[in-house]
Amino acid sequence: MAGNFYRVACGDCENEQIVFGKAASTVSCAVCGTTLASPTGGEADIEAEVVETVEAR
């Protein structure tokens, strides 16, 4: 049950933060509150721009 961590950039405010690729809950931007990732039951639906893979497992 390994997953990847991604650095994503918010489309509204350009804030960058780390998101787990298999997020089990909705991930919001810490600055403006825009949804960055939504759970789908497996891989999360990442709605922000993926800047890089921080840690691949």
C-alpha positions in Angstrom: 0.0 0.0 0.0 2.7 2.5 -1.0 1.9 5.8 -2.5 3.7 8.9 -3.8 4.0 12.4 -2.4 3.7 15.3 -4.8 4.5 19.0 -4.6 1.6 20.8 -6.2 1.0 24.5 -7.1 -2.4 26.0 -6.4 -3.9 27.4 -9.6 -5.4 30.5 -7.8 -2.6 31.7 -5.5 0.5 29.7 -6.7 1.1 28.4 -3.1 3.0 25.1 -3.2 2.4 22.3 -0.8 2.8 18.5 -0.5 -0.1 16.2 -1.2 -0.2 12.4 -0.8 -1.1 10.6 -4.0 -3.7 8.4 -2.3 -5.4 11.1 -0.2 -8.4 9.8 1.7 -9.9 13.2 2.3 -10.2 16.4 0.4 -7.0 18.5 0.4 -7.4 22.2 0.4 -4.9 25.0 -0.2 -3.6 26.3 3.1 -3.6 29.9 1.8 -6.8 30.4 -0.2 -8.8 27.2 0.4 -9.0 26.0 -3.2 -9.4 22.2 -3.5 -6.1 20.6 -4.6 -7.0 16.9 -4.4 -10.2 14.9 -4.0 -10.4 11.2 -2.9 -11.6 8.6 -5.4 -11.1 5.4 -3.5 -7.6 4.8 -4.9 -5.3 7.4 -6.4 -6.6 10.9 -5.5 -7.8 13.2 -8.3 -5.2 15.9 -8.2 -6.7 19.1 -9.4 -3.6 21.3 -9.1 -0.5 21.5 -11.2 2.0 18.8 -10.1 5.4 20.5 -9.8 7.5 17.4 -8.8 7.3 14.0 -7.2 8.8 14.5 -3.7 9.1 10.9 -2.6 8.2 7.9 -4.8 7.7 4.6 -2.9 
